[in-house]
Amino acid sequence: MYKVVMTEKVVKALQTIPKTDVDKFIKKIDIIAKNPYASLSFVKRLKNSQNFRFRFGNYRGVYNVVDKVNYNCY
C-alpha cells in the first residue's frame, strides 16, 4: 500500500466541502493507495502529464505517484 501525502492546501479545501463529498474522497483515496496504477473506472491520466485525476461528488482530485522516496535526506 502506498503512503498518501496531502498538501496543506488540500487539507484546507477538504474542510470547506460537504462531509458526504469528503467521505467519497477518502474512500477513493483508499482504493487508489492500494494500487495507484490499477485500471480504475474513476481515474483518468492527464494528457502530457504524469498526474492522474478522479472525481468525487462535484469535485476533482489530482494526484501523482512517487515510487521511490529517499528518507535519508538531511
C-alpha positions in Angstrom: 0.0 0.0 0.0 1.3 3.5 -0.9 1.5 6.3 1.6 -0.8 9.2 0.8 0.6 12.7 1.4 -1.7 15.7 1.1 -0.6 19.3 0.8 -1.8 21.8 3.3 -3.9 23.4 0.6 -5.8 20.1 0.1 -6.4 19.7 3.8 -7.9 23.2 4.0 -10.0 22.6 0.9 -11.5 19.4 2.4 -12.6 21.4 5.4 -14.8 23.6 3.2 -16.7 21.0 1.3 -19.7 18.9 2.4 -18.9 15.9 4.6 -20.5 13.5 2.2 -18.1 14.6 -0.5 -15.1 14.3 1.9 -16.2 10.7 2.7 -16.3 10.0 -1.1 -12.8 11.5 -1.4 -11.4 9.3 1.4 -12.9 6.1 0.0 -11.4 6.8 -3.4 -8.0 7.7 -2.0 -8.0 4.4 0.0 -8.7 2.5 -3.2 -6.0 4.4 -5.1 -3.5 3.9 -2.3 -3.8 0.1 -2.6 -2.7 0.2 -6.2 -2.3 3.6 -7.9 -1.6 2.0 -11.3 -4.7 -0.2 -11.4 -7.2 0.4 -14.1 -9.9 2.2 -12.1 -13.0 3.4 -13.9 -13.0 6.7 -11.9 -9.3 7.6 -12.6 -8.1 9.2 -15.8 -4.5 10.1 -16.7 -4.0 13.8 -17.5 -2.7 14.4 -21.1 1.0 15.1 -21.4 1.5 14.7 -17.6 2.4 12.1 -15.0 -0.6 13.2 -12.9 -4.0 11.4 -12.6 -7.4 12.8 -11.8 -10.5 11.5 -10.3 -14.0 12.8 -9.4 -15.7 12.7 -6.1 -19.1 14.4 -5.9 -18.9 17.7 -7.7 -15.1 17.9 -7.1 -12.0 16.6 -8.8 -8.8 15.4 -7.2 -5.4 15.3 -8.8 -2.5 13.1 -7.7 0.8 11.8 -8.8 2.7 8.7 -7.8 6.2 8.7 -6.4 7.5 5.1 -6.4 10.8 5.7 -4.6 11.4 8.2 -1.8 14.7 8.8 -0.2 14.2 9.2 3.6 17.9 9.6 4.3 17.9 13.3 3.3 19.4 15.8 5.8 
